[in-house]
Amino acid sequence: MWKKRLALPLILLLTACAQTAEFQRPALPVPAAWPTGMDAGGTQDISQTQWQNYFADPRLRALIEAAIQNNRDMRIAVGRVEEARAQYRIARADKFPSINLLGSGTIGQTPADLSGTGTVINGERYDLALSNVSYEVDFWGRIASMTESARNSFLASNEARRTFKLSLVADVASAYFNLVQLDGLLELARDSLRSRELSLAVIGKGREIGATYDVEYEVANGALEAQRSELRSVEQQRNVASSRLNYLVGETPADLPLGLDLAHQGLEATLAPGLPGDVLLQRPDVVAAELRLRAAHANIDAARAAFLPKVALTAGLGVASVGLASLFNGVAWNFQPSIGLPLFDGGKLSAAVDVAEARKVIAVADYEKTIQQAFREVADLLASRESLALQQHSAELNEKSQLLRLKIARGRYQAGMTNILELLDAERNLVSARQNTVQLRRGQLDTAAQLYKALGGGA
């Protein structure tokens, strides 16, 4: 009677210990809305837009497609997903019985002086058995928790692959826009160089007839050499930018279509970032952080279940005979259930629980940090987009003003009302204004590409 009275509380205690805590997603550690002044309305939801529909440049789309196929880091990310998938399959296999087929044969001879009968004894034995048929009954959910942890780790690695793919798309777009910008700056530098050469030639002829002074010629010659140096600098920058783009793509296709210039990339559509809670939870890096947190939570359940009894069922089924012809005439079997309960292990199991709980604390902090970084990234890009739009408008007005100033300075110089310095200064300011316009336009395109990534494009 006392055994029965003791058994019931023990069963209830073990059942209570086996209860797993339900996972609770931590609250978002960011404001419920974007900072004041940022446009949260728009017509294009990037999170639902695939990159093929977001980028209009056919050359850029071909480069992105090639990068997804050929980029080595992308291949590493895919390989890690396959590794995590295999690890999940290994963990899931523990939920099923393991069965091994073992066959053996023995042929021997015993000498007469050792046989006990005075005659030589020849012996044969053949065995064929389903050996080590074992299965652990998962009463307390230990195996289920380990499987859930492996599953979440696999899913997190897949989200990490999606995060890298999204970053690769944005990086290829940024590198391409930089290359197109340098192409534009290279064209401006060549036009300016031709203009300087023409001005120097005119001044040189004037000096020959005494209409200009040596100082004006030297000023124009110095401006020409400075522009030639600027051209070489832009060419060098373009070579570096081209190498970076080729590195990202991995293997550039030979039959790329023609591309568009910076002014016709078609990324001016008003974006619809939505609310932070809706946007951030769709980003693959945030999803991956949450899955890692879920895996850490499941590991705690598995570590706690290790304190509870482990029930294992082991069985064997086979045949044995002294000859191959009669091998299947005799059947042998065994069934061996067992139960094990850890009593003392020097604190190993308790330390395992502490490790699992500490790792969950780390996973929570990593999850919250990932969300905070994502919020800051989107907020910064939204602010940059608005600022660059205002700067672009001012730069275009300045370019028009500098063009008008150059026309006036050229007319004044031809009429003999001013010297060459005013004309060269006007030319230099116009070139600088045009360079600034090109750079700001490229900055807007780069911001649009990075916003595509920050808002979880295509997620």
Summary of the structure (lengths in Angstrom):
residues: 459
radius of gyration: 37.9
end to end distance: 62.6
largest distance: 138.3
contacts: 1366
relative contact order: 0.16
helix: 66%
strand: 12%
